[in-house]
């Protein structure tokens, strides 16, 4: 049995209906991205002008042979800059450790300590499987209610919007990156991820793994420089 191919409507009325349907679909597809842009317009800063905040959250961005990928390294470099400038006191590194042979938080911690951030000022979240999970866990597990978020410029708006929805008063530092294949892939992916972000912000599901509260951030803040 053959598959019938869709046919272009023969009547002008049918063609108009199809055109309106396509236009409506495009508008609906772009609504989440528009929401992200409008809702975070006044929350984006640079490492030079971000308000002083006790906690910075750095989101994982992949490992290369167990080391932070270049994109992740740039995020961590921004955290180092903020720490050295006295704009943050503690860095919460959040990433994927769902497999024994893949540990983003520990790789991020090692990079930060190698660049001068004391180990006692770093807190690891091993269940930051996606942006929403990281934001919810920052608030509900680690007790963070205000933070500077650090990510690439194409992702930072979504991070800020989701952390705000999770109850974290957030400013975002978007790290610039070379416009290579990865950058274009990330920007394109964000158009689709914006839809999921809107659903997460509305329905606020529990993260994949919640677990008990952890006092790591409070202890790190109590530790002197």
Secondary structure, 3 states (H helix, E strand, C coil): CCCCCCCCCCCHHHHHHHHHHHHHHHHHHHHHHHHHHHHCCCCEECCCCCCCCCEEEEECCCEECCEECHHHHHHHHHHHHHHHCCCCCEEEEECECCECCECHHHHHHHHHHHCCCCHHHEEEECECCCHHHHHHHHHHCCCCCEEEEEEECCCHHHHHHHHHHCCCEEEEEEECCCCCHHHHHHHHHHHHHHHHHHHHHHHCCCCCCCCCCCCHHHHHHHCCC
